[in-house]
């Protein structure tokens, strides 16, 4: 049975190869596999149409495989799509510099794989068409130098398309559009080239009936996002001449490539938004800057730990419908989390009606104890303001402690939580349990790091659950100066 092409799948992990083989089969492609770099180079004798390549392999890694392949096959002769768990910009750039055509991060989605493989095969077929035309033109070049120059022009234009394809995943949309327009103006003999945003997609068809008509001297092509025009690529030939069919094909491919760039950017923005919903922004940024920071494990670090618990919530929950309970709880927890984030804290976790926050992690904060204190005061202030309109007001009790803890990611390779572990966390929790509703209790270690502008009242040594020694405790009352002046 005829297939849409043959894919060489290279990955040292059998489950990954089997997954990609299954996807290739459902998409109508034949596939061959290799579990190492040397075997991949040997399988090139089978003349695959596309190479799906993992980067992290023992012995010869994916970067070296790309360089070896490019010694004998150009990016148009054998497209290479990197399929890897590496997602840092430096790895993308290194792969592209080595000669990769495209880049997909694991886990792989079938729909994304289908689009990217089809796009590379379309470019490859266009290259084959150009090469066929080139052979014909070279035969005629002995008597017609003008035809030969035209062939060279098509090669430059295809090179333009390849450049834009490799930059798709590496540039912001606005930068990509600007680069594309500049390259078009340089490589094509057009009088006018413009890439503009399409604000009213509903009138596109009526306003541009000539957009795909053959033989016209002007073309306006949609660059779509989710099948709706987002940008318009407009070109006009010089001196009223019709746009050659070869140039029209390249423009169609270019519009498709830029459409995928916009859709990728929209997808990445949405994924980042969802990522930020479930992971504290500071932790997300910390991990995105260096993926190695996401591995399980921790390091010793001094932190200020804040525990806040909503007192009286259990009794309140007995008389309230679950739907209302969720709404009320989310409101109070929003008050607490917004105060914590405002003063630079990292939300560790929500535990029912309680919240745990860290200061001085993951980013260093010299004034972390003060930030924790100001966050607690702001929680109390905002809660009191909200309670003025509540029939059954609730209040937080807060405990803060400062000391060394093990800070990092705990869990498994499939599910991690950024947190702090140690006695400093336990004491903060016990101080919170000892505090009355609306009260903020802090340890002597935290108090020692606060500036003179913060007022505290000594509470003496307090026995807390789980500790043989009493904890010297202070009650945080207020600041004598504005919080902005203290920070």
C-alpha positions as CSV (number, residue, x, y, z in Angstrom):
1,X,0.0,0.0,0.0
2,X,1.3,3.4,-0.9
3,X,2.3,5.7,1.9
4,X,2.8,9.5,2.3
5,X,6.5,9.0,2.8
6,X,9.0,7.2,5.0
7,X,10.1,8.5,8.4
8,X,13.4,7.5,10.1
9,X,12.8,7.5,13.9
10,X,15.9,7.8,16.1
11,X,15.6,7.4,19.9
12,X,17.5,5.3,22.4
13,X,14.3,4.6,24.4
14,X,12.1,1.8,23.0
15,X,8.8,3.3,24.3
16,X,9.5,6.6,22.5
17,X,10.3,4.8,19.3
18,X,7.1,2.7,19.5
19,X,5.0,5.8,20.3
20,X,6.3,7.7,17.3
21,X,6.0,4.6,15.1
22,X,2.3,4.3,16.0
23,X,1.7,8.0,15.3
24,X,3.5,7.7,11.9
25,X,1.3,4.7,11.0
26,X,-1.9,6.4,11.8
27,X,-0.8,9.4,9.8
28,X,-0.2,7.3,6.7
29,X,3.6,7.2,6.8
30,X,6.0,4.2,6.7
31,X,8.7,4.2,9.3
32,X,12.1,2.7,10.1
33,X,13.9,3.0,13.5
34,X,17.3,3.3,15.0
35,X,18.3,3.3,18.7
36,X,21.6,5.1,18.4
37,X,23.5,7.7,16.4
38,X,25.7,5.3,14.4
39,X,22.7,3.1,13.5
40,X,20.8,6.2,12.4
41,X,23.6,7.1,10.0
42,X,23.6,3.5,8.6
43,X,19.8,3.6,8.0
44,X,20.2,6.7,5.8
45,X,20.9,4.1,3.0
46,X,17.1,3.4,3.1
47,X,16.5,6.9,1.8
48,X,14.0,8.2,4.4
49,X,12.0,11.3,3.6
50,X,12.1,12.8,7.1
51,X,14.3,12.2,10.2
52,X,12.7,12.4,13.7
53,X,15.7,12.7,16.0
54,X,16.2,12.6,19.8
55,X,19.0,14.8,21.2
56,X,19.9,13.0,24.5
57,X,21.4,9.7,23.5
58,X,24.5,7.9,24.9
59,X,27.6,7.9,22.8
60,X,26.9,9.9,19.7
61,X,24.2,12.5,20.7
62,X,21.6,14.1,18.4
63,X,23.7,17.2,17.8
64,X,26.5,15.1,16.3
65,X,24.1,13.1,14.2
66,X,22.7,16.3,12.7
67,X,26.2,17.5,11.8
68,X,27.1,14.1,10.3
69,X,23.9,14.0,8.2
70,X,24.5,17.6,6.9
71,X,27.8,16.5,5.5
72,X,26.0,14.6,2.8
73,X,22.4,15.9,2.8
74,X,21.1,19.5,2.9
75,X,18.1,20.7,5.0
76,X,16.0,20.4,1.8
77,X,17.2,17.0,0.8
78,X,16.5,15.4,4.2
79,X,14.5,17.5,6.7
80,X,15.5,16.8,10.4
81,X,12.9,17.4,13.1
82,X,14.3,17.3,16.6
83,X,12.0,15.5,19.1
84,X,13.4,16.0,22.6
85,X,12.7,16.8,26.2
86,X,15.2,19.7,26.1
87,X,13.3,22.9,25.9
88,X,15.8,25.6,26.6
89,X,16.5,28.3,24.0
90,X,20.2,27.5,23.8
91,X,19.4,23.9,22.9
92,X,17.0,25.1,20.1
93,X,19.6,27.4,18.7
94,X,22.3,24.8,18.9
95,X,20.1,22.3,17.0
96,X,19.3,24.8,14.3
97,X,22.9,25.9,14.0
98,X,23.8,22.2,13.5
99,X,21.3,21.9,10.7
100,X,17.9,20.9,12.1
101,X,14.8,22.1,10.3
102,X,12.3,22.0,13.1
103,X,12.0,21.3,16.9
104,X,9.3,19.5,18.9
105,X,9.5,19.1,22.7
106,X,8.3,16.0,24.4
107,X,5.6,14.8,25.2
108,X,4.7,14.8,21.5
109,X,1.1,15.5,20.4
110,X,-0.1,13.6,17.3
111,X,-1.7,16.7,15.8
112,X,1.5,18.8,16.2
113,X,3.6,16.0,14.7
114,X,1.3,15.7,11.7
115,X,1.5,19.4,10.9
116,X,5.3,19.7,11.3
117,X,6.1,16.6,9.2
118,X,3.6,17.6,6.5
119,X,5.1,21.1,6.4
120,X,8.7,19.7,6.0
121,X,7.6,17.3,3.3
122,X,5.8,20.1,1.4
123,X,9.0,22.2,1.5
124,X,11.0,19.1,0.3
125,X,8.6,18.5,-2.6
126,X,8.9,22.2,-3.5
127,X,12.7,21.8,-3.5
128,X,12.4,18.8,-5.7
129,X,10.2,20.7,-8.1
130,X,12.7,23.6,-8.1
131,X,15.6,21.1,-8.7
132,X,13.7,19.6,-11.6
133,X,13.1,23.0,-13.1
134,X,16.8,23.8,-12.5
135,X,17.9,20.8,-14.5
136,X,15.7,21.9,-17.3
137,X,16.8,25.4,-17.2
138,X,20.5,24.5,-17.1
139,X,20.0,22.5,-20.3
140,X,18.6,25.6,-21.9
141,X,21.1,27.9,-20.3
142,X,23.6,27.3,-23.0
143,X,21.4,29.3,-25.4
144,X,19.5,31.4,-22.9
145,X,21.4,33.0,-20.0
146,X,18.2,34.8,-18.8
147,X,16.5,31.4,-18.0
148,X,19.5,30.4,-15.9
149,X,19.3,33.6,-13.9
150,X,15.6,32.9,-13.2
151,X,16.5,29.5,-11.9
152,X,19.1,31.0,-9.5
153,X,16.4,33.4,-8.3
154,X,14.1,30.5,-7.4
155,X,16.9,28.9,-5.4
156,X,17.4,32.0,-3.4
157,X,13.7,32.3,-2.7
158,X,13.5,28.7,-1.5
159,X,16.5,29.4,0.7
160,X,14.5,32.3,2.1
161,X,11.6,29.9,2.9
162,X,14.1,27.5,4.7
163,X,15.5,30.4,6.8
164,X,12.0,31.4,7.9
165,X,11.1,27.8,8.7
166,X,14.1,27.5,11.0
167,X,13.4,30.7,12.7
168,X,9.7,29.9,13.3
169,X,10.1,28.6,16.8
170,X,12.9,31.0,17.8
171,X,11.5,34.5,17.3
172,X,8.5,36.4,18.7
173,X,5.7,36.9,16.2
174,X,6.4,40.6,15.6
175,X,10.1,40.0,15.1
176,X,9.4,37.1,12.7
177,X,7.0,39.2,10.6
178,X,9.5,42.0,10.3
179,X,12.3,39.6,9.3
180,X,10.1,37.9,6.8
181,X,9.1,41.2,5.2
182,X,12.8,42.3,5.0
183,X,13.8,39.1,3.3
184,X,11.0,39.2,0.9
185,X,11.9,42.7,-0.2
186,X,15.5,41.6,-0.7
187,X,15.0,38.3,-2.5
188,X,11.8,38.9,-4.6
189,X,11.6,41.4,-7.5
190,X,8.4,43.0,-6.1
191,X,7.5,46.6,-6.1
192,X,5.7,46.4,-2.8
193,X,5.8,43.9,0.2
194,X,3.8,44.4,3.4
195,X,2.8,42.3,6.4
196,X,0.0,43.9,8.3
197,X,-2.3,42.8,11.1
198,X,-5.8,41.9,9.9
199,X,-8.3,43.4,12.4
200,X,-11.5,42.5,10.6
201,X,-11.2,38.9,9.4
202,X,-14.9,38.7,8.5
203,X,-14.4,41.1,5.5
204,X,-11.2,39.5,4.3
205,X,-12.8,37.5,1.4
206,X,-14.9,40.4,0.2
207,X,-12.0,42.9,0.4
208,X,-9.5,40.6,-1.4
209,X,-11.2,38.6,-4.1
210,X,-7.9,38.4,-6.1
211,X,-5.9,37.0,-3.2
212,X,-5.2,33.6,-4.8
213,X,-6.1,34.3,-8.5
214,X,-3.4,33.1,-10.9
215,X,-1.7,35.6,-13.2
216,X,-2.5,38.7,-11.2
217,X,0.2,41.3,-10.5
218,X,-0.8,41.5,-6.8
219,X,-1.4,38.9,-4.2
220,X,-2.9,39.2,-0.7
221,X,-2.5,36.0,1.3
222,X,-3.9,35.4,4.8
223,X,-1.6,34.3,7.6
224,X,-4.0,32.5,9.9
225,X,-4.2,31.6,13.5
226,X,-6.8,28.9,14.3
227,X,-8.0,29.2,10.7
228,X,-8.8,32.9,11.1
229,X,-6.7,35.6,9.3
230,X,-4.4,37.4,11.8
231,X,-2.0,39.0,9.4
232,X,-2.1,39.8,5.7
233,X,0.9,39.2,3.4
234,X,0.5,41.6,0.4
235,X,2.9,41.7,-2.6
236,X,2.7,43.6,-5.9
237,X,4.9,42.9,-8.9
238,X,6.8,45.7,-10.7
239,X,5.6,47.4,-13.8
240,X,2.2,45.7,-13.7
241,X,3.7,42.3,-14.6
242,X,1.9,39.1,-13.4
243,X,3.5,37.3,-10.5
244,X,5.2,34.1,-11.9
245,X,3.7,30.8,-10.9
246,X,6.9,29.7,-9.3
247,X,6.9,32.8,-7.0
248,X,3.3,32.2,-6.2
249,X,4.0,28.7,-5.0
250,X,6.8,30.0,-2.7
251,X,4.5,32.7,-1.4
252,X,1.9,30.1,-0.5
253,X,4.4,28.1,1.3
254,X,5.7,31.1,3.1
255,X,2.2,32.1,4.3
256,X,1.6,28.6,5.6
257,X,5.0,28.7,7.5
258,X,4.2,32.0,9.0
259,X,0.7,30.8,10.0
260,X,2.3,28.0,11.9
261,X,4.6,30.5,13.7
262,X,1.6,32.5,14.9
263,X,-0.3,29.4,16.1
264,X,2.8,28.1,17.9
265,X,3.2,31.5,19.6
266,X,-0.4,31.5,20.7
267,X,-0.1,27.9,22.0
268,X,3.1,28.7,23.9
269,X,1.4,31.7,25.5
270,X,-1.5,29.6,26.6
271,X,0.7,26.9,28.0
272,X,2.7,29.5,29.9
273,X,-0.6,31.0,31.3
274,X,-1.8,27.5,32.4
275,X,1.7,26.7,33.8
276,X,1.6,29.9,35.9
277,X,-1.9,29.0,37.2
278,X,-0.6,25.9,38.9
279,X,3.0,26.8,39.6
280,X,4.1,30.0,41.5
281,X,5.4,32.6,39.1
282,X,8.8,32.8,40.8
283,X,9.2,29.0,40.7
284,X,8.1,28.8,37.1
285,X,10.7,31.5,36.1
286,X,13.4,29.8,38.2
287,X,12.8,26.5,36.4
288,X,12.4,27.9,32.9
289,X,15.8,29.7,33.2
290,X,17.5,26.3,33.9
291,X,15.6,23.1,33.4
292,X,18.0,21.2,35.6
293,X,16.4,23.0,38.6
294,X,13.2,21.0,38.2
295,X,14.9,17.7,39.3
296,X,13.9,16.2,42.7
297,X,16.2,17.4,45.5
298,X,16.9,20.4,47.6
299,X,19.6,22.6,49.2
300,X,20.1,24.1,52.6
301,X,18.9,27.7,52.6
302,X,17.7,30.3,55.2
303,X,14.1,31.1,54.7
304,X,11.2,32.9,56.4
305,X,8.2,30.6,56.5
306,X,4.6,32.0,56.8
307,X,1.6,29.8,57.8
308,X,-1.9,31.3,57.7
309,X,-5.0,29.4,58.7
310,X,-8.6,30.5,58.5
311,X,-9.9,30.1,62.1
312,X,-13.5,28.9,62.6
313,X,-13.8,27.6,59.0
314,X,-14.6,24.0,60.0
315,X,-17.6,25.2,62.1
316,X,-18.6,27.5,59.3
317,X,-18.5,24.7,56.8
318,X,-21.1,22.7,58.8
319,X,-23.9,25.2,57.9
320,X,-23.0,26.2,54.3
321,X,-23.6,24.6,51.0
322,X,-20.5,23.2,49.3
323,X,-20.8,25.5,46.3
324,X,-20.9,28.6,48.6
325,X,-18.1,27.1,50.7
326,X,-15.8,27.0,47.7
327,X,-16.6,30.6,46.8
328,X,-16.0,31.9,50.4
329,X,-12.8,29.9,50.8
330,X,-11.4,31.0,47.5
331,X,-12.1,34.6,48.4
332,X,-10.2,34.4,51.7
333,X,-7.3,32.4,50.2
334,X,-7.1,35.0,47.4
335,X,-6.7,37.8,50.0
336,X,-3.9,35.9,51.6
337,X,-2.1,34.9,48.4
338,X,-2.3,38.3,46.9
339,X,-0.8,39.8,50.0
340,X,2.0,37.2,50.0
341,X,2.8,37.7,46.3
342,X,2.6,41.5,46.7
343,X,5.5,41.4,49.2
344,X,7.6,38.9,47.0
345,X,6.6,35.6,48.7
346,X,6.4,32.3,47.0
347,X,3.2,30.4,47.5
348,X,4.2,26.9,48.5
349,X,0.8,25.2,48.8
350,X,-2.9,25.5,49.9
351,X,-3.9,23.0,52.6
352,X,-7.7,23.2,52.9
353,X,-8.3,26.5,54.6
354,X,-4.6,27.2,55.2
355,X,-1.7,28.6,53.1
356,X,2.0,28.1,53.4
357,X,4.4,30.6,51.9
358,X,8.2,31.0,51.6
359,X,10.4,34.1,51.5
360,X,14.0,34.1,50.3
361,X,13.2,31.2,47.9
362,X,13.7,30.6,45.1
363,X,15.1,34.1,44.6
364,X,17.4,35.7,47.3
365,X,15.8,38.4,49.4
366,X,18.0,40.1,52.0
367,X,14.9,41.4,53.8
368,X,12.9,38.2,53.7
369,X,11.8,38.3,57.4
370,X,10.5,41.9,56.9
371,X,8.6,40.8,53.7
372,X,7.0,38.0,55.6
373,X,5.9,40.3,58.4
374,X,4.5,42.9,56.0
375,X,2.6,40.2,54.1
376,X,1.0,38.9,57.4
377,X,0.0,42.5,58.4
378,X,-1.5,43.0,54.9
379,X,-3.4,39.7,55.2
380,X,-4.9,40.9,58.5
381,X,-5.7,44.3,57.1
382,X,-7.4,43.1,53.9
383,X,-9.3,40.4,55.8
384,X,-10.7,43.0,58.2
385,X,-11.8,45.2,55.4
386,X,-13.5,42.3,53.6
387,X,-15.2,41.2,56.9
388,X,-17.0,44.5,57.3
389,X,-19.7,43.2,54.9
390,X,-19.8,39.6,56.1
391,X,-22.6,38.2,58.3
392,X,-20.2,35.5,59.6
393,X,-16.7,36.9,59.3
394,X,-13.6,34.7,59.5
395,X,-10.1,35.6,60.4
396,X,-6.6,34.2,59.8
397,X,-4.2,33.3,62.5
398,X,-0.6,33.6,61.3
399,X,2.7,32.1,62.4
400,X,6.2,33.2,61.0
401,X,9.5,31.6,61.7
402,X,13.0,32.1,60.2
403,X,15.8,29.6,59.9
404,X,17.6,27.0,57.7
405,X,15.6,24.5,55.7
406,X,16.0,22.1,52.8
407,X,14.4,23.9,49.9
408,X,13.7,22.4,46.5
409,X,11.5,19.9,44.6
410,X,10.0,17.0,46.4
411,X,8.1,14.1,44.8
412,X,8.7,12.0,41.8
413,X,9.8,12.6,38.2
414,X,6.1,12.7,37.2
415,X,4.8,15.0,40.0
416,X,6.9,17.5,41.9
417,X,6.2,20.2,44.5
418,X,8.5,23.1,45.3
419,X,8.7,23.4,49.1
420,X,10.8,23.7,52.2
421,X,11.3,21.0,54.8
422,X,12.8,21.3,58.3
423,X,12.2,22.3,61.8
424,X,11.8,26.0,60.8
425,X,8.6,25.0,58.9
426,X,7.2,22.9,61.8
427,X,7.7,25.8,64.3
428,X,6.0,28.3,62.0
429,X,3.0,25.9,61.8
430,X,2.9,25.5,65.6
431,X,3.1,29.3,66.1
432,X,0.1,29.6,63.8
433,X,-1.8,27.0,65.7
434,X,-1.1,28.9,69.0
435,X,-2.1,32.3,67.6
436,X,-5.6,33.6,68.2
437,X,-7.8,34.6,65.3
438,X,-6.4,37.9,63.8
439,X,-3.1,37.4,65.7
440,X,0.4,37.2,64.2
441,X,3.0,35.3,66.2
442,X,6.7,35.4,65.2
443,X,9.7,33.6,66.5
444,X,12.7,35.3,68.1
445,X,14.8,34.5,65.0
446,X,12.3,36.4,62.8
447,X,12.0,39.3,65.3
448,X,15.8,39.7,65.3
449,X,15.8,40.4,61.6
450,X,13.1,43.1,61.6
451,X,14.0,46.8,61.5
452,X,13.1,49.3,64.2
453,X,10.0,50.4,62.3
454,X,8.1,47.2,63.1
455,X,6.4,47.0,66.5
456,X,6.2,43.7,68.4
457,X,5.1,42.7,71.9
458,X,7.0,40.0,73.8
459,X,4.9,36.9,74.6
460,X,7.6,35.0,76.5
461,X,8.5,31.4,76.0
462,X,5.6,29.4,74.6
463,X,5.4,25.6,74.6
464,X,4.4,24.3,71.2
465,X,3.3,20.8,70.2
466,X,6.0,18.4,69.2
467,X,9.0,20.3,70.7
468,X,10.7,19.7,74.1
469,X,12.0,23.2,74.3
470,X,9.7,26.3,74.5
471,X,9.9,28.9,71.7
472,X,10.5,32.5,72.5
473,X,7.6,34.3,70.8
474,X,6.6,37.8,69.9
475,X,3.2,39.2,68.8
476,X,3.5,41.3,65.6
477,X,1.2,44.4,66.0
478,X,1.9,47.0,63.3
479,X,4.6,49.0,61.5
480,X,5.4,52.5,62.8
481,X,6.3,53.7,59.3
482,X,4.9,52.8,55.8
483,X,5.8,49.4,54.5
484,X,7.3,51.0,51.3
485,X,9.7,53.0,53.5
486,X,10.9,49.8,55.3
487,X,11.6,47.8,52.2
